[in-house]
């Protein structure tokens, strides 16, 4: 589109900024509670709140309290939550077998939430790092992260989560070919309506640190994840990965992290028109919170501005730890 504008003083852009009413009329993008997915961390025990030091305001919660948090999400109108388990260290093994245990922490939480709040969409994480003694998203042999063997494990994990009642599976592992294998297994097992929100363009980022603390994988990680997560220098590769995952049966795609990769969000949405999401990851959240707590920025305004940045970049929704605060502000007419 080539805009047609007059010359100053006929054209004064400030006219449409004069008042709140005019600014609202001219606003190009809007933020809604329907754009939010709230990530939550679940741990074992009963009535336990375990604050995460590197993520102020975020805690690991026992299943009974996660259910209450899911009820809060529903009350606020947040359409979906996403579960991440903090697995007992004794259950983290080389073969990651706890990942597909029907009674593991994540699957237990799914059942409890769906029993209490059946209409909220429950999204899960499909990756082995919470169950892996090595802290990696895939099976490890002699220091090598195995692709095809990991896919077999991820399929079993996906079927267990679908059986527990998950509405959306979120494969975050970045193994080649896992979407097609998961989709085929879901179809064959009768879980045809379970959606896949693929972490299609997940970068090997420094912004994941607090999350790894939250799920207990950071201290266990041996090496790095650069052989399967994307090089931050690449953009065209992201489009190829998204195209592949959509072709293999992904219903939605995600870019991760969020704000440092808004250019990728825009390119993905423009190229494919598919439902596109971003994950405002733990490091992004922690930076805004830390700066706000130090009085260096207005935390609420920065939070809302960051949300609008995702919408402006073409995202249909955002996974964000700010979800309940944003929803509350929107309900109050903010």
N, C-alpha and C positions, 0 to 999 in steps of 0.2 A: 504494500500500500504506500502510495506517495501522498503525504498530507498536503492539502491546499490551505495556505494561511495568508492572511493579509500582512501588510507591512505596518510597523509601529508608526503612529499610535493607533491605527485602526485595529491592530491585533495587540491586545494586552493580556497576556496569559494570567496575570494576577487577578483579573476580573472573576475568574472561576475559583479563586482561592480566598475571596473576600470574607466569606462567612462559612460556618460549619455546614449550613444547608446547601450552599453551592458546592462546597468541597465534596459532600456526600453525593450530590447529583452527578458530579463529574468523575467519581471514583471508578477506576477500571476493573479492580479486583476486589473480592470480598472474602472474608474469613467466616467460616461457620463451624459449629460444633460437629457437623457431619464430616469435617475434614480431619478429625482426630482419631488416632489409635494410641492407647495408653499402655506403654510397656510396664510390666510388673515383675518383681522378683519374689519367688516363692521358696521357702525353706521348710525343713521338717519341724516337728514340735506342735505345741498348742498354745495359743494366745501369746505368741512371741513376735516382738517388733525388734528388728536388728538393724539399726541405722548404718548406712554406708558412708563412711567418713569422706570419701572423695566425691560423693554426690549429695550435697546438702539437701535435706528434705525428702530423700528417697531411702526406703528401708526394705530389707528382706522381711517378708511376712510369712507366718505359718498359714497353712491352708485355710483355717477358720477365718483368719483376718483377711486373707486374699479374697475370700467370698464376700466379706463386708465391703472391701474396696471395689469389687466388681459391682456390687449393689449401688455404691456411690457413683460409679461410672454410668450406670443405667439411669440413675436419678438425674444426672447432669446431661443426659442425652448423648453421651459418647457412644458411638455405635459399635466399637470393637476394642478389645484389650488384647495384649500379647504377653504370654507367659515365658519367663526364663527361670529355670530351676538352679538353686544352689545345692548341689548334690553332696551328700556326706562323703568325705575323702575316702572312707573305707570302701565305697562303692565305685570308685574311679579305677578303671582297669585298662589293661592294654587292649582288650577286645571290645571294650565299651558296651558290654552286654546289658547294662542297666538302662541304656537308651531305649530299648524296646521292651522293657519289662512292663506289662500291662498295669502294674500297681506302683510304678515309679512315681516320684514326686509330681512331675508335670501331669501325668495322666490322672493321678488322684485329684489334683487341683481342677483339671478340666471337668471331670465328672461332678465334683462338688459345685462348681460354678454353674454348670448347665442345669443342675437340679434346682439351684436357688434362683438363677436369673436366666431362664432358658432363651429369652429373646436377644440377649447380647451375643455378639459374634466373638468367639474365642479363637485367637490366632496363636500358633505355637512356633517355636524355633526348631528347625531341623538341621542339626549339626552335632558333632560328637564332642565338642570341647568341654561341656559340663560333665561329661562322663569319662573323659580320657585322662589317664594318668600323666600323659605328655602335654596336655593343654591344647592340643591341636584339634582342628575341625574334622580331621580324617584319621583313619588308622595309620599307624607309623610302623615301618619295618626298616631297621638299620639306618635310621635317620631320614628315610624317604617317606613322604606322605603318599599313601597308595590311593589311586583314583578309583579303579573299578571295584576293588574290594570294599572301599568306603561306600560306594553306591549301593551295594547289597545291604550294608548295615543301615543306610539311610532309608531304604525302602521298607525294611522291617520297622524302623522307628516311625515312619510315616503311617503305616498301617495301624500300629498300636495307638497312635494319636487320633487317627480317624475313628477307630473303634471306640475310643474314649469319649468322642463327641466333638472333636475339634471342627471348627467351621472353615478355617483358613490355615494352610500349612505354609510356613515361611522357611524354605531351604536357604540357609545362610552360609553354606559350606564352600561354595564355588568349585565343586568338582564338575568336570566335564561330563555331560550326558545324564545328570541326575534328574532333571525335570522329566525327560521322556520316560525314564524307568519308573519314577514315582507315579506319573499319570497313568501309565499302563497298568501298574499294580492296583491303583485305586479303582480303575474301571473294572478290572477283573474281579475285585473283591466286593463289588457292589457299592463302593463309596463314590459314585459318579458325581455327586453334587458337592464334594469337598473341593474348595478352591485352593489354588496355589498362587501365593504372592512371592514370586522369586526375587531373591537378592541377586539380581542379574548383573549389576555393575557395582560390586563391592570392592573397594580399594584397600590396599595394604596401608593402613592409616595409623598415624600416631594419636588419633583422637579416640581410640578405643580403650585407653588405659583404665579409667574408672569402671567401665563395664566389666572388664576382666577381673577387677577386684570384686565386683558385685557377685559374679558367678563362681569365684574362686579358681579361675583358670590362669590368672596372671602369673602367680608365683610358680606354677607348674610348667609354664610354656618353655619348651626346649627349642631354641633357635627362633626363627620368625616364620611368618606366613606368606612370604613373598613368592613362593612357588605356586600358590593357588589363588591368592587375592591379587587384584589388579595393580599395575604400576601407576602411581598417581600422575605420571607424565602423559598417559594415554587417554585419548578421547574417542577416536574411531573404533578402537577395540570395544569400547562400551556398547556402541551401536550394534556391532557384530554379535556380542554376547546377548543383548536384548532380543535381537531378531531370532537367534537360535532358541532361546528359552520360550518365546512366544510360539515358535514353530513346533516345539516339543510339547506344548500344552499348558504353559503358564497362563493364568487368567489375568494377572496383574504383575507389574515389575517394579523393582525398587532400585534407587540409587543410594549408596551408603559410603561415607558420611553424607551429610546434607549440605550445610551452608558453603563449605569449601568446594562443593561440586555442583553448584547451581547451573553452571554451563552445561553439565551433562544432563541434568533434569530437562532443561530446555530442548536440547538436541533430541533426547529420547522422545519427548512428547510430540515434537514437531515431526519427527521421522515416522513414528508408528501410530500415534493417536490412541494408544492403549492406556488403560488406567495406570497412572504413573505415580509412585510414592517416593518419599525420601525419608530417611531415618535421621532425625536430629540426635546424633549419638551422644554418649555420656560425656565425652570431652567438650563438646559444644555446650551442653547443659551446664557442666561444671564451670566453664569459663564465665558464662553469663552470671551464674549464681555467685561465684567468688568475687567478681568485679562489683556486683550489686551489694554484697555483704560488706565490702570495703568502702562503699560509698562512692565508687568511681563512676558508676553509671546508674541510671534509673532502671532497675531490674525489670519492672513490669513493662515499661515502654520498649525496652530492648527485646524482651520476650515476644511481645506482640509484633514488633517490627520484623523479627526473625521469621515468625509465622507467615506474615504477608510476603516475605521474600520467596518462600516456597510456592505460594500461590501464584505469584508473579512469574516465577520460572516455569509454570505449567503443571505443577504437582496437583493431583487430585486429592491428596491427603498426606499427612505427616505422622510418623511415629515419634512421639515426643513425651518426655517426662514432665513437661509443662502442661500436659493435656487437662488435668483437673482445674488448674489455675486459669487456663485460657477459657475453658468451658464456663467457669463461674463468672468470669468477666463478661463473656458474651451474654449470659443469662441476665446479667445486671445491666445490659444495654451498653457495654463498653465497645 
